[in-house]
Amino acid sequence: MTTKLIQGYEVVIGFETHAQLSTQSKIFSRAATAFGAEPNTQACAVDLALPGTLPVMNRGAVERAIEFGLAVNATIAPRSVFARKNYFYPDLPKGYQISQFEIPVVQGGSVEFLLGEEKKSVRLVRAHLEEDAGKSLHEDFVGQSGIDLNRAGTPLLEIVTEPDMRSSDEAVAYAKELHKIVTWIGICDGNMQEGSFRCDANVSVRRPGAPLGTRREIKNLNSFKFMQQAIDFEIRWQIEQIEDGHAIQQATVLFDPDTGETRAMRTKEDAADYRYFPDPDLPPLVIAPDWVERVRSEMAELPRVMAARFVADYGLPEYDATTLTQSKAMAAYFEATAKASGQPKLASNWVMGEVSRRLNAQDIGIGAAPVGPAQLAALIARIADDTVSNNAARQVFDALWSGDASDVDAVIEAKGLKQMNDSGALEKIIDDIIAANPDNVAQFKAGKDKAFNALVGQAMKATKGKGNPQQVSELLRKKLQ
């Protein structure tokens, strides 16, 4: 595929994502990680870096890193090491952050996704374990700042990509797929508003074939909507700067959703600025092959594996299978409906269509859908056996969704929605329609298809919408020919 150019420039985007791991305690201490506690009530002596304290590795954090590595087909390092990343900020009590530098626990891998109907793949450089810093609070203090160390020591998995993305659409699609993976396997709750899934986008532009341009890092993008807006603005800004003869300076920038603009926060540090060196308090992290295999055996079916199974077992198009595996709940809803109805493609159409439309309109998840898989399967079965037409089925679905009824057959009977399949009765109606519309009959015989459609419409009107449209068309065409 030819790379899309913007004003003659190629966009280059890489991502760094911090996924907060779903452990109950911090990565090197026993302090809790629950969100929303009173400031500084979940910071113990280790988190505060009091003299004499030593970090102890959280086994659960390591297992979650292994799970992620397996999910993206990466290499799990049999031996990885922790380092001290040195910088000075009020919410970093130790004056350094424990992270991984030279040898990360997860190496390589890729994230595959669909952009429209086009397959895309973004290569991963690494995913490494590290601790979070605390949080500086400014809004509640006049002329001062407060420090909340509840987050200090919270376990993070930092996931770093190659600069493989070439548009904001591709970047957002990647981020959504990564979000799906970490929430699907349960290593992160994915709550972007609470900071559990934080994305930083490195954006640069260049002329096609030129060396990579100077990148600017957009920090802490906490929604997919803002992510797209921030990247699009940054692309336009960089191109305008270059066109005006200015050089791009490497920097860390923030996105302001109120103005829709990015603004520089500080010049961007390089690895050398952090003066990494091995942490003397932590031994190397050794992961034996049998530990990896045990984690693998306990993992749930991955979304890409499930999507492939939906294609193989249910004959679904790849697009349907990928869409239905956007979440575990949706995949389970579809599969239960498909099995109960015996009509997987119809089930897919209804889940992706009518069900999803109503969920989006009410801004609720599929777990809160008023119509369960068993009810939808019963309705689909009535469509498949020609008891009701698609239009009548939507009326039944309305009644089920609104809670006015719970039994499909009872709604069909009460509303008189049963489709007319009696060929004898339909033939009489069609004979009457042919006799009453000689002009349309003549036009059809002259080769005008619109005339045939008009006759079908007349016949359906005569049946009050209860005629089987396919049967009506077949009988009408047979009589006319």
Beta strands, then each sheet from edge to edge (+ up, - down):
strand 1: 10-20
strand 2: 75-76
strand 3: 79-80
strand 4: 83-86
strand 5: 96-99
strand 6: 106-107
strand 7: 110-115
strand 8: 118-131
strand 9: 135-137
strand 10: 146-148
strand 11: 155-161
strand 12: 197-206
strand 13: 216-221
strand 14: 251-256
strand 15: 261-267
strand 16: 277-278
strand 17: 285-286
sheet 1: 2+ 6- 8+ 11- 1+ 12- 13+ 14+ 15-
sheet 2: 2+ 6- 8+ 7-
sheet 3: 3+ 17-
sheet 4: 5+ 4- 16+
sheet 5: 9+ 10-
end
